[in-house]
Amino acid sequence: MKTSELFRDRTVLSFEVFPPKPTSDETVIYSTLEELAKLRPDCVSVTYGAGGGANCEKTVQIASDVKNKYGIESVAHLPCVYLSEIDAVNILDKLKANGIENILALRGDISESTAPNGRFSHANELIEFIRGRYDFNIIADCYPEKHSE
């Protein structure tokens, strides 16, 4: 189900979880999800995780488990500033294959130590890319006032 359908006529309860760091005990996220499932949220968003790249696989897996194992709608975060088109397609194809229908499109944080090297400079570019190729429900965040940059 696309989250846009959840908001039509009621208040929605959602939670956000973070993939565990590579050095962390990965079972913690699943014990957390077990407890969150008892609260019967309408959806759970899964961040891309600090440090980007390698955590993308964890985001896909956790978002898939939220939906397919726990029966809760999931929203996968997708920051774009370091994504190539090929990376974006690979991630989006995996999300689609796992039944994920909701993407939170973000620019993402720019690291002081690494210059952006992706195809997308801003979330609106990622949104246009997704819309041209997929049928995801796209959620975005923005700065209601001028961004500091």
N, C-alpha and C positions, 0 to 999 in steps of 0.2 A: 504494500500500500504506500502510496506517496504521502508524505507528511502533510502536503497541502490539503488533503482530504480530512486530516485530523482536526484542523483548525476551523472547520466550517461552522460548528455550532456549539462548541464547548471549550472549556479551559483544558489545556494540555499539560501533562506532567512529563518532563524529560530530564535525563541525566547526561552528563558528559564524562567519558572515561578516557584515560590516556594509556597507550600501549606501554608495557613495562620497558624500562631501559634494558639494553642488551645484557647488562651484568646483574639484572634483578631476577628474582624468582618469578617465573612466568605463571605459576599456579595462582598467584595473588589476584590477578585480574579475573580469573574464573570464580574464585570464591567471592569476589566483589560482585560479579554479575549474578551469581546465585542469590545473594542478599538483595540486590536491586530488583531482581525479577519478582521477589515476594511483594514488593511495593507496587507492582503492576503499572510501570510507567508506560506512556504511550509511545515513547521512542527513546533511544539512547544514541548519542552522537559519539563517534570515536575519532579522536584527534589523530593527526598524522605523526605525532610524536616529535620530540625535540631531536634535532640532528638530521631530520629528513630521511633521505634515501633508503637506508636499510630498514627503517621502521615502517615503510610503506607496506611491506608484506604482512607485518603484524596488524596494521590498520585493516587491511583486506580480510585477514583471518578473523579478527575480533568482530568486525562489522558483520561478517558472514555468520559467526556463531551467535551473535546477538539476535539476528533474524531467524536463522534456521534451527538453532539448538534451543534458544530461550523463547522464541515466538514473539519477540518484541521488534517493532520497526527499528531500523538502524539508519544512521546518517553518517556517511564517511566523509571526513574532512579531506580536502585536496588543495594544498597550497601549490601555487603555480610558478613562482619566481625562479625556481631551479629545475623546472621540468622541460624536457624536450617534447616534441610532438610524439615521438616514439614512446617515451616514458608515459605520457598521458594516455595514449591509446592502450598500452599494456595494462596500466592500472584500471582504466575504465572498462576494458574487456573483462578483466578478472572480477571487478565488482558486478558487472552485468551477469556474468556466468554464475555468480553466487547469489543472484536474486536481489541484490541491493538496488534500490530504486532512487535513493536520495543522496545527493552530493552537496556538501557545503564547500562552495568554491571560494577560495581565499587567495590573496596575493601571497601571504606568508611573510615571515620575518626575514629580513636581509641580514646575513651574518657580517660582522665587521671584518672577519678574516677571509671570507670567500665572496667574490663578486658574482652576481647573478649571471648564469650562463644559459638560461632556458629560453624558450621561444616566447614565453608570456611575461610581460612586464606587470600586468595588472589583472585582477580577477575578471574584469569584463571581457578580456581577450580569451581567457579560459572558458568563460560561459558561452561566448560565441562559438568557440571550437566544439564544445560539448553539444550545444544545440544543433549544430550542423551535422552531427554524426550519431547522436544517441537520443533516447527518450527518457532521460533521467529527470526527476524533479530536482531542480537546482535551487539551492538556498544560498544566499550570499550575505555577508555582513559589510557594513560600510561605516564611514565616519559621517554622521549627520551634519557636522560642521567641517570646515576645511581641515584636511589632513596636514600634519606637521611638515610633510615633504612637499 
